[in-house]
Amino acid sequence: MNGVTGSVLQILRHLEQHGHDAHVIAPAAVGIPGEVHGVSIEAIPSLALPGYHNVRVGTSGAPRIAASLRRFQPDVVHLASPFALGWRGVLSAERIGVASVAAYQTDVAAYTERYRVAAATGIAQTHIARLHRRATMTLAPSADSAQQLAALGVDRVRHWGRGVDAERFRPSRRNPGLRAAWGAEIVIGYVGRLAPEKQVEDLAALRDLPGARLVIVGDGPSRARLEGLLPDAVFLGHLDGSALAAAMASFDVFVHPGESETFGQTLQEAHASGVPVIATGRGGPLDLVRMGVDGWLYRPGDLGDLRMRVADLAGDARKRRAFGKAGHDAVQSRSWTSVCDQLLGHFEEARLLQRVDAASRARRVTRPDSPPPVTARRWRRFVALGDSLTEGLCDPAPDGGLRGWADRLALLLAARGGLHYANLAIRSKRVRDVSGWQVDRALELHPDLVSILIGANDLVKHRVDVAALAAEVEHAVVRLRAIGADVLLVTPFLPDRRAAAVYTRRFAAFATALTGIAARTGAILIDTDLHPALAERPNWGEDLVHLSSRGHRLLAYRAAEILGVPDADALGILDAALHEHEPIGAGAWWRRHALPWVWRRLHGRAAGDGRVAKHEDYVYLGRSSAARWANIG
């Protein structure tokens, strides 16, 4: 239970009361209900957030989310907490032609700084920008968060705050018995998660305030450390319902020190309870606290200012009453009914905008804030790294060899004036091979463009460490970028087969990690989730685990389009029209592929053992090479 979940529950109640149908897709967790307010809850596979095990992150890929949406047939997809699962949700909404509305709930970039992973801050900002640009509309809870989004180039931002339950949170809930149990003349309260991003440790500045006692409501990974830091404070743990309302109303002053709040729901609840608020002068509190009217805002990071503001209210009962009444009066117009009515209006506007976007795409017009395409360069030395997919299995060339997507991409690039091309990919190779000898050899060739498609062979193993694999890939990309080479990074993908579904979570997690690598290193990313046609059966070979010639052509043209090759999309459509897919027999698949694979596994062998790369050194592809390929492709 957190602020996002609380908002969702209020929205579901409002939708049910007004005759709308809803369906919730959420990360699976212990105790998750199957239904709330008559709305079905679909729990999807999830992973625990490192260091915060009661927070789950959904790992299902876009195909599963899209399939769920197709069954429900929504008019609007509401992304309640759009970061990990939200990205798959916005892609899925796009696939089925439905408007998506993303609520900016969490300043993830600020969280990365607070958790001392500053290297991830740029990734988070890039991902936030990409996701919210992709959504039909973004809802910002405060003026400060709207400015953050604007700085990231996000357009179509609308203001949407949060409601407050003024029936539950009200001054009459004040409980003298609680106050007596806490044993203090003045009670300074905090309600929220006990986690680094909330900066609860800053409350140590109030420890020896005369006649005052800290009462802390909430739980989280920082609780043990905070109990040691604040030995005189009362820690009540997690409270909800009437117990939370009674505790809140029994405070004399409410303090919230977190600097990364996009809104600050507990500040509204304190005001509804008739309690004055002191918060940092950054983020959501700027919209919720009126200086000298219903509370104080202190300078971010200035704990002396924090202490002075709290002492001011702790020592003046009349001012506390005046501030508390002003706060209570201010929130009476912010009912959840009013806020949810505003949300329905945003949904209607998003549906209209989605139709506008669909018409624009049909005319090949993009939104003005869309990320610009990669500026086409005149690459002269291209090296392809990877495994069987890049080697070209199941894509036979006229000369009896193999010709995969990278070979086809090289010919498209060569048509612009010649290209030196090497392909170091060998079947059955893994991430360690790419980050090891393949990159070593590539560096010797001094390329200006390198493609990397790797990871599938690692991800289908019995045990896999996705983070470790991603770290190896990042090391390879960093080495290549250090010599000035552009890196084309392709996320691994799966066929649309029931047997492949068991690996979906791993592939989705790895793809998310590669997105971060691209953001950090400046690599060019092909997120294959954006090209769902790759998963379709005709794009896979007779072994059902490698791309067919059609699939290799599809990937090659998508890569060429991303690299800015002129008319790549039109060429791909024309090429596809000139080829027909041949049916494949199941018996042939078992005889030619499944049984030999089982035999190799039983004997500890791999298909690539003893093989060498087909182009270990550069071959030159000129205009004539590209022309000949066009005639026989």
N, C-alpha and C positions, 0 to 999 in steps of 0.2 A: 504494500500500500504506500503510495506517495502522491505528490500533487498531480501528476499526469493521470494516474489511475482514478483519483478522486474526480477529476474533470470528466473523464470518460464515463464514469458511473452517472454523473449528473446529466450528461448529454444523452445517454441511453434512456434514462428516466423520461427526459423531455420528449425524445423521439417516440417512445411508446405512448405517452399521453396524447400526442398529437397525430397518432395513426400512421406513423412511418415505420417501415421495416428496416431492421439493422442486422448486421452480422459482424462479429469481432474476431479478428485473427491476432493472437497474442502468443508470446513465448511461453512454453509449458513450464509450470512450476508446481511445487508441492501444494496441494490444496486448491488449485485453480478450479473455479466452478464451471460447470458445463452450460450454465444459463444464468443470466442476470436480467431482471426486468423483462422477462419473456424473450430475450435476445440470446441466440446461441453463441457460445464461445468456442472457437476452434483453436485448440492448443497445438502449436507446431514445435518441432525439435528446437532445443535451446542449449546454450552453454552459460555457465556462471561467469560473471564478470570477475576477472582476477582481483583478489583482495576484497571482494564484496559479494559473497556467495549467494546472498538472497536477492541479488539483482540478476535477472536472466536476459540474455541477448539471443534473439531468434536467429537461426542459421539456415532456414529453408531457402532454396534458390527461387528465382523469379518464376520458373515454370510452374512450381507447385502453387505459389501465391496466385498466379494468373489463372490456373485451373479452378481454384477456390472461388475467385471472383466471377469467372464465367458461370459457375453453378448458381451463384447468388444473383447475378445480373444487376449490379448496383447502378444508380444514377451518378453517385459521387463516391470517391474513395477518400476518406479522411485519415491523414497520417498524423496520429496523435502524438507520437514521439519519434520523429523521422531522423534516424541516423543509420543504424545497421539494418533492421527489418524495414524501416521506412524506405530505404533505397530500393529494395526489391519491390516494395509496394508501389512506388512511383513508376517503375519500369513496367510492372504488371498492369497498372491502370492505363498506361500508354498503349500497351499491346492490345487491350480490348476496347480502346477508343473511349475511355471514360475520364471525366475531369478528376483531378487530384488536388486536394487542399492540404497543405502542410502547415502544421502548427509549430512555430519555433518555440520549443519548450525549454531547451537546455543549452547553455553556452558551453558546448563540448570543448571548444578551443581553450577556454579559461580553465576547464577541469584538467586538461592535459598539463597545463602549467602548474596547477596546484598539486598534482600528483607527481611532479618532478619528472615528467617525460616531455620536456620542452621540444625535443626533436619531433614529437608527434603533433605539435601545435599547427604547423603549416599543413600537415595532412588533414587535420580536422577542419581547418578553415576551407581548404580546397574542396573537401567532401561536402561540407555544408553548402558552399556556393553552388556546386554541381547539382546537388539534390534539389535545392530550392529554386534554381533556375529551371530545372526540369518540371517541377510541379506547375500546375495550372495557376495556382494562387498560393501565397504564403500569408499566414496570420501571425502578426507580431503582438506580444502582450503588452509592450511598453514602447515609449518613444525611443529610449536608449537602444532596445533590441532592434527596432526598425532602422536606426542609424547604422548599427552593426551590419545588418543585412545589405543596406544600400552601399556600404563601403566594399562589400564583397561582390557588388554588381547584380544583386537580386532585385528584380522588378516585381510589379503586381503585389506589393505588400499592403495588407489591410490591417487596421488595428482591431484586435479582439482580445479583451481582457478576460478576467475570470470572475465568476459569481461568488457570492458568499452566502452561507446558510445562516441567515439572520435569526431563524427560529432556534437553531441549536446554540449558536454563539451569541450570548446576550448578557448584559450586566447582572441580571437576576440569578445567574448561575454561581455567583460568588459564594464560596463555602467557608465560613469561619472555622469549621472543624479542620479543614485542610490546612488553613493558615496556622492554626495552633500546633498542628503536628509538625509543620515545617519549622516552627520556633523562631520566627523572625519578625521584627517590627516592619521592615520593608522587604518585599519579595521582588526580586529581579528575575524574570523568567525568560527561558528560551525554549522554542519548540522546533524540532527539525531533525534531520539525519545527523548522526555523529560521524562525520566523515571530513577528510581534509578540505574539500571544496567549500564547506560551510564555515571554516575558520573559527570554530567554537573555542579553540585555545586562546583566542584574543580576549575571552571573558576573564582570563586570569588577571587582567588589569583592574578588575572590580573586586578582587578577593577580600581585601581588608577595608572595604567601604563601611564606615560606622553604621551599625544598626541594620545592615542589609544582609540578605542571604540569597545565593544563587539557587534556583530550582530549574533543573534541566529535564525536559521531556523529549524522549527519542532514543533511538538505538542505532548502532552502526559499527563499522570497523574501528573507529577511533575511541570507542567507549572506555576501554581499559586504560588507555594512555591518559584520557581526560580525567578519569577518576583519580589517577595519581597526581595530575597537575592541579586539580581542584578538589582537595580532600574535604573541604568544608561544604561543598555544594551538595544538594539533594538530587540524586539521579533517580527519576521515576520510571525510566524505560519507555517502551512504546505504549501510548494511550490512544484511544479513539472513542468516538461516540460521546456519551454524556460525561464520561470520566475526563476526556480531553477538554470538553467545554467547561467543566467545573474548574479544572486546573488553570485554564487560560483566564477565566474571569477572576480567579483568586490572586492573580499577579497584581502588583502595583505598577510595574514598568515592564514592557516587553522589549527585549534587545535582540537584534539579528545582525551579526557581524559579517555575513557572507558577501563577497564582492562580485560573485558570478551569477546572481539571480536575474533571470530574464523577467520575472514578475514578482513573486513574494506572497504566496497565498496566505501564509500564516500571519503576515502583517495585517491583511484584511480581517482575518478572524480575531486578531487582538483588538482591532478597532471596533468590530461588532460587539466584542465583550466589554467595551468601555474602558480599555486599557491603552494608555499612551505608548507610542512606539519610538524607539531609537534604532536607527539603521545606518549603514554605510551610504554615503552619498554617491552611489554608482548603481547602474542597472535599473531593475524594476522599482526599487524603493523611491526613485526620483518621482515616479508618477503617483505613488501611494501615500507618501508622507509630506504634509505641508509644514514647512519649517515655522515653528512658533505658533502653530495653530492646533495640530493634533500630534505633534512629536518633534523630534530633532533628527537631522542628518549630520553625521560627523564626517570629517575628512578621511577618505579611504587610507587605511594604514596608520592613521594617527591615533594610537591608543590613549594618549593623553587627552585628546579631544573627546574620545569615547567616554573616558572616566568623568570628565568635566560635565558632559551632557547628562549622564546618569545621575551624578551627584546633584545636579540642578533640580531634577524631578524628584529624586529621593528625599530631598530636604524641603519640598514645598508641596504639601497636600492639596492646597487650593489649586495650584497650577496643574497637578495631576488630574484632578476632577475636571477642570476646564478642558484640558487636552483630550481626556477620555471621552467626554460628551461630544466634542467636535468630531472625533473619529467615528463614534457610534452613529452620529447623524449622517456623516458623509457616505457610509456604506449602505444605507437603507435603500438606495436606488439601484444597488448593484446585485439584484437578486439573480439566481440562476435561471429563472424563467426569462428575464429580460436578456441576459447574456446568450442563452441558447436560441432565443428568437433571432438575435443578431447573427448567430452562426448559420441558421437556416437561410438567412438572406445572403450570406457569403457563399453558401452552397449553390444557390440559384445563379448568382453572378458567375461562379466558376463554370457552371454548365454552359452558360452563354459564351464565355471566353474559350472553352474547349472547342465549341463549334467554329469559332473564329480561327483558332489554331489549326483545326483540321482543314479548313478551306485554304489557309495560308500554305500549309504543307503541300496540298494538292497543286498549288501554283509555285512550289519550290521557294517559298518566302519563309525565312526564319525570323524568330523574335530578335529584336535589335540587340538584346543583351546576351544572346547565345554565345558560348565560348567560340572564339574564332577558330577556323580549321587550321591545321598545321600548314605553315607557309612552305610551299613546294620548294625544295632545294634541288640542286643539280648534284645528286650523289654519284660518286665515281667508283667507290669500292664498297661492296655490300657482302656481308658475311652472315649466313644463317646458322643458328645454333639450335639444338634440340634433340628430339628422339624420332620415332618412326613417323609421326605426323609431318615433321619437316623434311624427313628423308623422302617421303612421298609414297609410302605403302598404299596399295590399292589404287594407285593412279599411274597405270602403265603408259610409258611413252612409245611412240611409233618404232623406235629403235630397239625395243625390248627392255629398256631400262625403266627407271622410276622418275616421274616428274610430278612433284608435289606443289603445294601452294606457294612456297618460297621461290621455287624455280619459275613458276608462272609470274610471280611478282617481279622477279629479277628481269624477265623479258619485257614486262610493261615499263619498268624503269629504264631499261636499255633502249627502248624505242625513242627516248628523248635525247639520244646522242651517244650511246655506248656505255658499257658498265663492266667493271671487273667483278666477278662473282665467285664466292666460295660457299660451299654447303658442307658443314662439319657434322651435321646431324646423323645419328646412327640409332637404329631401332633398339628398344629396351633400355636406353640410357635414362639416367635419373638426374635430379638436380645437382648432385655432387659432381657428375661428369661435366655438366655445363659450367658450373662455377669453378671447376678444376681445369682439366686439360683443354676443354673446348675454348674457354676464355683465354687460356695461355696461348693457344695457337692463334686465336683471333687477334690478340694484341700484337703478335709477330707480323700480322698482315696489314696492320695500320688502317683499318677500315674507317669510313665516315658514316656508315649505317650498319647496324647489327640487329637482327631479329632474334628474339628469345621466346620460344613456346615450349615449356617444360613443366613437369610436375605430375602429370597423370599417372605415370608408373609408380611414383611415390605414394600418391593419394589412395591407391587401391590396395596398398599393403595392409596386413592385419593390424599393425600399429603405426601411427603416424603422428609426428610433431609438426603441426602446421606452422607454428611460429618459427621453429628452427629451419624449416624449409624456406620460408620467406626470407629469413636472415641470410641464408646462403645466396638466394637469388639477388637480394639487395647488394651483397658484396660484389657479385659479378657485374651488376649494372653500374655500381660506383666505379669499378676498375675501368670499365669501358668508357664511361662518361669522362673520366679523368684524362683520357687522351683526345677528348673532343668529339668522340663518335656519338651520333644520334642512336638511341636504342628504341626499337619497336618491341614493346612488351605485350604479349598476348596471353589472356587468361585461359587456362585449360577448360575444356567443356566435355559434356557427356551426351550420348545419344538419348533420344526420347524413348527409353525402354524401361520396363518395370524393373528388370534386373539391375539397372544402373542407379535406381533410386536410393539404394543403401549408401551410396557415396555422395549424395547431393550436399549434405551438410559440410563435408570436408572441402568439396570443390568451391562451395559458396564462401567458406571461411578463407580459403586460399586466394580466391578472387578479390575479396575485400582487402587482404594484405597486399596484393599486387597493386591495387589502387593507391594505397598509401605509399608504396615504393615509387610509383610513377610521380606522385605529387612531390615527394622529397627530392627525387633525383632529376626531375625534368624529363623523364622517359616519355615516349609517345605510347599511350595505352590503347589497345584494342580490347574493350570489355565485351566479350562474346555474349554476355547476357543481353546486350543490345541487338543481337542478331539471332533471334530464336529459330530462324529457319535452319541454322546449322544443325539443330538437334533432330530435324525431320529425317525419316527413314531413307528417302532417296539420296540424301547427302552422305550416307555411310556405306562402306564397302561390304563385300560379301562376308567378311569376318565379323562384322557388326561392332568393331572397336576402332576402325580407322576410317577416315573420310574416303568417299568415292571420288572419282574424277570430278563429278559435279560439285561435291563438297569442297574439294581443293580449289576449284574455280571460284566458288562463292567467297571463300576466305581470302583468296588472292585479290579479288576485285574490291572487297571491303577494305583490305589493307591499302591497296592503291588509292582508294578514295580518301582514306585518312591521311595518306602521305601527300595528297594534293596532286596526284596524277590527273591531267586534264581528261574529262569525259569518262572517268573510270566507271561510274555508275551506268552510263549508257552502254559502254562496251560490255559490261557484265551482263546486262539484259540481252544484248544481241548474242553474246556467246552462249548463254543458257538456251536461247531459242534454237541454236544450231545443234544441240545435243539431246539425245534421248536416253533415259535411264533404262538399263537392262534388268529384268527380274532376276532374283537370286534364289536358288533352291536351298532349303534348310539342310538337306542331306549333305550337300556340298560344303556347307559351313562346318558341320561336325567333322567331316572327313579331312578337310583341308586345313582347318584352323583350330577348332576346339581340342581335338585329341592330340595333335602335336604340341599344343601349348601345355596340356596336362603332363605329357611325357617330359617336356623340358623342365617343368617345375619339380617333378618327382626326382629328377636327376641333378637339380641345382644348377641348371643352365638357363641362359637367356638367349633370345633370338639374335641379339647383336654380338654375341661372343665371337671374337675372331674377325669381325668385319671392320673395314676401314671406311672413312668418309668418302663419298663419291666425288666430291670436289675439295680435296684437302688443300689445294692451292687455287689461286685465281684462274678462272677461265674468262676469256673476253667475249662479251655479248655486244655486238654492234647492231646497227639498224637492220642489216640483212638478216641477222639471227631472229630478230623480233618479227620480221616480215614472214620468214619461212614458218615460224611457229603459228602465226595467225592463219596461214593457209592450211595447216595440218592439225590444228588444235581441236 
